[in-house]
Amino acid sequence: MTRQKTYIYISVIFLLLGLIVTWYAASFWIYGIDPVKFDGERAYADVGAQVAFGPRTPGSAGHAEVQKWMRAELEKAGWMVEVQETAAMGHPLQNIIAKRSDAPPQIILGAHYDTRFFADKDPDPANQSKPVPGANDGASGVAVLIELARTFPQDTVPIWLVFFDAEDQGRFDGWDWILGSRAFVEELQSRPQAVVIVDMIGDADLNIYMEKNSDPTLRAEIWAAAAGLGHQDKFIPEEKYPMLDDHTPFLEAGIPAVDLIDFDYPYYHTMQDTPDKVSAQSLNIVGETLWTWVTAKKLQE
């Protein structure tokens, strides 16, 4: 091949590459395609990563390890991370707070990261003194928030992602439910417009009913976002359970809050709450719904 032909050949290759890159970039501009989307498979891997730390009961080695892991993943995604050192009923607690700026939060998305000391609802009495693995009850909500941190666009309204400690220790001597979120609300200096808690949202047989105590207006917005994505069979527009959960202290403080929870989970507080009971598709449905709702908020405010 002559030098001239080689030059022409290389020029044609570069021209074609340029056209491909231009078309690809234009497709994002014209059709609004977001190159970073919520990935349910990646969230599912995060469920497994948490369970691999072992029990994440307050004060345990797994509890400390999951804190380090959450901080690393959030910082890798570009978020500033703070640890709220607090206490309740004589127990030291650590709430993990992720934010992108010092602006007060307009939206708080929350999940608890602790697991229960004992599997007291396990049908096998021999298991009832063992700590719960917490794949769905704990790890699923954390996984959704971590994946949202990776995928939210930079121009959302001010958001805090809060990972609450000691939600799940009620009915044990010296403990109670929702200790971390109560301490958080007591120290909260601002008033967000909306709080959404995600708890037990990874069930492979996902059915999220409208929690009865949740703010009706906020709840309707989220269910509408789910329906717009075709998830109305999973976000069921009917009330079913009143829950005491991490949204409760916010509601008591007059802050609109919603609890997203599938309480029809047969492995609740048992040793069978393991990753095989969790579905990447369920995580994706919840994550995609919250991603859509939050980014729409950006347009409305």
C-alpha positions as CSV (number, residue, x, y, z in Angstrom):
1,M,0.0,0.0,0.0
2,T,1.4,3.4,-1.0
3,R,1.9,6.2,1.5
4,Q,-0.9,8.2,-0.1
5,K,-3.3,5.2,0.1
6,T,-2.3,4.6,3.7
7,Y,-3.0,8.3,4.6
8,I,-6.5,8.1,2.9
9,Y,-7.3,4.8,4.7
10,I,-6.4,6.2,8.1
11,S,-8.3,9.5,7.4
12,V,-11.4,7.5,6.5
13,I,-11.1,5.4,9.7
14,F,-10.8,8.5,11.8
15,L,-13.8,10.2,10.0
16,L,-16.0,7.1,10.7
17,L,-14.9,7.1,14.3
18,G,-15.7,10.8,14.6
19,L,-19.2,10.2,13.1
20,I,-19.9,7.4,15.5
21,V,-18.8,9.4,18.5
22,T,-20.9,12.4,17.3
23,W,-24.0,10.3,16.8
24,Y,-23.6,8.7,20.2
25,A,-23.2,12.0,21.9
26,A,-26.1,13.5,20.0
27,S,-28.3,10.6,21.0
28,F,-27.9,11.6,24.7
29,W,-28.6,15.2,23.9
30,I,-31.7,14.5,21.7
31,Y,-33.3,11.7,23.6
32,G,-32.2,12.6,27.1
33,I,-30.6,9.3,27.8
34,D,-28.9,9.2,31.1
35,P,-25.5,7.4,30.9
36,V,-25.6,6.4,34.6
37,K,-28.7,4.5,35.6
38,F,-29.8,2.7,38.7
39,D,-28.4,-0.8,38.5
40,G,-30.3,-3.4,40.5
41,E,-27.6,-6.0,40.0
42,R,-25.0,-3.8,41.5
43,A,-27.3,-3.0,44.4
44,Y,-27.9,-6.8,44.9
45,A,-24.1,-7.3,45.0
46,D,-24.1,-4.7,47.8
47,V,-26.6,-6.7,49.7
48,G,-24.2,-9.7,49.6
49,A,-21.3,-7.5,50.6
50,Q,-23.1,-6.4,53.7
51,V,-24.2,-9.9,54.7
52,A,-20.6,-11.1,54.3
53,F,-19.5,-8.8,57.1
54,G,-21.6,-11.0,59.4
55,P,-24.1,-9.6,62.0
56,R,-24.2,-5.8,62.0
57,T,-25.6,-5.6,65.5
58,P,-24.6,-2.5,67.4
59,G,-21.1,-2.8,68.8
60,S,-20.2,-5.8,66.8
61,A,-17.2,-6.2,64.4
62,G,-19.6,-6.4,61.4
63,H,-21.3,-3.2,62.6
64,A,-17.9,-1.4,62.4
65,E,-17.0,-3.0,59.1
66,V,-20.2,-2.0,57.4
67,Q,-19.7,1.6,58.6
68,K,-16.3,1.7,56.9
69,W,-17.7,0.1,53.7
70,M,-20.6,2.6,53.5
71,R,-18.2,5.5,54.0
72,A,-15.9,4.2,51.3
73,E,-18.6,3.6,48.8
74,L,-20.3,7.0,49.4
75,E,-17.0,8.9,49.2
76,K,-16.1,7.0,46.0
77,A,-19.4,8.3,44.6
78,G,-18.4,11.9,45.4
79,W,-20.4,12.5,48.6
80,M,-19.2,14.1,51.8
81,V,-19.7,11.7,54.7
82,E,-20.2,12.6,58.4
83,V,-20.7,10.3,61.4
84,Q,-23.2,11.6,63.9
85,E,-21.9,10.3,67.2
86,T,-24.8,10.2,69.5
87,A,-26.3,8.0,72.2
88,A,-29.7,6.6,73.4
89,M,-30.6,4.5,76.5
90,G,-26.9,4.5,77.5
91,H,-25.8,3.0,74.1
92,P,-23.4,4.8,71.8
93,L,-24.8,5.2,68.3
94,Q,-23.4,6.2,64.9
95,N,-25.7,7.6,62.2
96,I,-23.9,8.0,58.8
97,I,-24.9,11.1,56.9
98,A,-24.0,11.7,53.2
99,K,-24.4,15.0,51.5
100,R,-23.1,16.8,48.5
101,S,-22.9,20.3,50.0
102,D,-23.5,22.2,53.2
103,A,-27.0,23.3,52.0
104,P,-29.8,22.2,54.3
105,P,-31.5,19.1,52.9
106,Q,-34.8,19.5,51.0
107,I,-35.1,15.7,50.9
108,I,-33.8,13.0,53.2
109,L,-33.6,9.4,52.1
110,G,-33.0,7.0,55.0
111,A,-32.4,3.3,55.8
112,H,-31.2,1.5,58.9
113,Y,-28.0,-0.5,58.7
114,D,-28.1,-2.4,61.9
115,T,-29.3,-6.0,62.1
116,R,-31.3,-7.6,65.0
117,F,-29.5,-9.2,67.9
118,F,-31.7,-12.3,67.9
119,A,-33.8,-14.1,65.4
120,D,-36.7,-14.2,67.8
121,K,-39.3,-15.0,65.1
122,D,-37.5,-18.0,63.7
123,P,-39.7,-21.2,63.8
124,D,-36.7,-23.2,65.1
125,P,-36.1,-22.4,68.8
126,A,-32.4,-23.3,68.4
127,N,-32.1,-20.3,66.0
128,Q,-33.9,-17.8,68.2
129,S,-30.7,-16.8,70.1
130,K,-28.7,-16.2,66.9
131,P,-28.3,-12.8,65.2
132,V,-30.4,-12.2,62.0
133,P,-28.4,-12.1,58.8
134,G,-30.4,-9.1,57.7
135,A,-30.2,-9.4,53.9
136,N,-33.6,-7.8,53.4
137,D,-34.1,-6.3,56.8
138,G,-31.3,-3.8,56.7
139,A,-29.0,-4.5,53.8
140,S,-31.7,-4.0,51.1
141,G,-32.4,-0.4,52.1
142,V,-28.7,0.4,52.5
143,A,-28.0,-1.0,49.0
144,V,-30.7,1.1,47.3
145,L,-29.3,4.3,49.0
146,I,-25.7,3.4,48.0
147,E,-26.7,2.8,44.4
148,L,-28.7,6.1,44.3
149,A,-25.6,7.9,45.6
150,R,-23.7,6.5,42.6
151,T,-26.4,7.5,40.0
152,F,-28.1,10.7,41.1
153,P,-27.3,13.6,38.8
154,Q,-25.3,16.4,40.3
155,D,-28.1,19.0,39.9
156,T,-30.7,17.4,42.2
157,V,-32.2,19.4,45.0
158,P,-30.2,19.2,48.2
159,I,-30.4,15.6,49.4
160,W,-29.1,13.9,52.5
161,L,-28.7,10.1,52.6
162,V,-28.9,9.0,56.2
163,F,-28.0,5.5,57.4
164,F,-29.6,5.0,60.8
165,D,-28.2,2.9,63.7
166,A,-30.1,0.8,66.2
167,E,-33.5,0.7,64.4
168,D,-34.1,-3.0,65.0
169,Q,-33.5,-3.8,68.7
170,G,-37.0,-3.4,70.2
171,R,-38.3,-5.8,72.8
172,F,-34.8,-6.5,74.2
173,D,-33.9,-5.4,77.7
174,G,-32.2,-2.0,77.7
175,W,-33.1,-1.3,74.1
176,D,-36.0,0.0,72.0
177,W,-37.0,0.5,68.4
178,I,-35.8,3.4,66.1
179,L,-33.1,4.7,68.5
180,G,-30.9,6.1,65.8
181,S,-33.6,8.0,63.9
182,R,-35.0,9.5,67.2
183,A,-31.6,10.8,68.1
184,F,-31.1,12.2,64.6
185,V,-34.4,14.1,64.6
186,E,-33.7,15.5,68.1
187,E,-30.5,17.0,66.8
188,L,-31.8,18.1,63.3
189,Q,-31.3,21.8,62.7
190,S,-33.2,22.1,59.5
191,R,-36.7,21.1,58.3
192,P,-36.7,19.0,55.1
193,Q,-39.7,19.1,52.8
194,A,-39.8,15.3,52.5
195,V,-38.3,12.2,54.2
196,V,-38.5,8.7,52.6
197,I,-37.4,5.6,54.5
198,V,-36.7,2.4,52.7
199,D,-36.9,-0.8,54.8
200,M,-37.3,-4.4,53.7
201,I,-37.7,-3.5,50.0
202,G,-35.7,-6.3,48.4
203,D,-38.2,-9.2,48.8
204,A,-38.2,-11.3,45.6
205,D,-42.0,-11.3,45.9
206,L,-42.3,-7.6,46.2
207,N,-45.5,-6.0,47.4
208,I,-45.2,-2.5,48.8
209,Y,-48.6,-1.3,50.2
210,M,-49.2,2.2,51.3
211,E,-48.1,2.5,55.0
212,K,-51.0,4.0,57.0
213,N,-49.0,6.5,59.0
214,S,-47.2,8.0,56.1
215,D,-47.8,11.5,54.7
216,P,-50.7,11.1,52.2
217,T,-49.5,13.7,49.7
218,L,-45.9,12.6,49.7
219,R,-47.0,9.0,49.4
220,A,-49.2,9.7,46.5
221,E,-46.3,11.4,44.6
222,I,-44.1,8.3,45.0
223,W,-46.8,5.9,44.0
224,A,-47.5,8.0,40.9
225,A,-43.9,7.9,40.0
226,A,-43.9,4.1,40.4
227,A,-47.1,3.8,38.2
228,G,-45.5,6.0,35.6
229,L,-42.7,3.5,35.3
230,G,-45.1,0.5,35.1
231,H,-44.5,-0.6,38.7
232,Q,-48.1,-0.3,39.9
233,D,-48.3,-4.1,40.5
234,K,-45.4,-3.7,43.1
235,F,-46.4,-0.3,44.6
236,I,-49.9,-1.3,45.4
237,P,-52.3,1.8,45.9
238,E,-54.0,0.4,49.0
239,E,-53.3,0.9,52.7
240,K,-52.4,-2.1,54.8
241,Y,-50.1,-1.7,57.8
242,P,-49.4,1.1,60.3
243,M,-45.7,0.9,61.1
244,L,-43.4,2.1,63.8
245,D,-40.3,2.7,61.7
246,D,-37.6,5.4,61.1
247,H,-40.1,7.7,59.6
248,T,-42.0,8.0,62.9
249,P,-39.7,10.5,64.6
250,F,-40.0,12.8,61.6
251,L,-43.8,12.6,61.5
252,E,-43.9,13.3,65.3
253,A,-41.8,16.5,64.5
254,G,-44.3,17.6,61.8
255,I,-42.0,16.7,58.9
256,P,-43.7,14.9,56.0
257,A,-42.4,11.4,55.8
258,V,-43.1,8.1,54.1
259,D,-42.2,4.5,54.9
260,L,-41.5,2.2,51.9
261,I,-41.8,-1.3,53.4
262,D,-42.9,-4.7,52.3
263,F,-44.0,-6.1,55.6
264,D,-45.4,-9.3,54.0
265,Y,-41.9,-10.8,54.2
266,P,-42.0,-14.4,55.6
267,Y,-38.4,-14.4,56.7
268,Y,-38.7,-11.3,59.0
269,H,-36.5,-11.6,62.1
270,T,-35.5,-15.2,61.2
271,M,-32.2,-16.9,60.2
272,Q,-33.6,-17.3,56.7
273,D,-33.3,-13.5,55.9
274,T,-30.5,-14.3,53.5
275,P,-29.5,-12.9,50.0
276,D,-31.3,-15.7,48.1
277,K,-34.6,-14.2,49.4
278,V,-33.7,-10.8,47.8
279,S,-34.1,-9.9,44.2
280,A,-32.1,-7.5,42.0
281,Q,-35.3,-6.7,40.2
282,S,-37.1,-5.7,43.4
283,L,-34.1,-3.4,44.3
284,N,-34.2,-2.0,40.8
285,I,-37.9,-1.2,41.0
286,V,-37.6,0.7,44.3
287,G,-34.4,2.4,43.2
288,E,-35.7,3.5,39.8
289,T,-38.9,4.8,41.4
290,L,-37.0,6.9,44.0
291,W,-34.5,8.1,41.3
292,T,-37.4,9.3,39.1
293,W,-39.2,10.9,42.0
294,V,-36.2,12.8,43.3
295,T,-35.1,14.1,39.8
296,A,-38.6,15.2,39.1
297,K,-38.5,17.2,42.3
298,K,-35.6,19.2,40.8
299,L,-38.0,20.4,38.1
300,Q,-40.8,21.3,40.4
301,E,-39.0,23.4,43.0
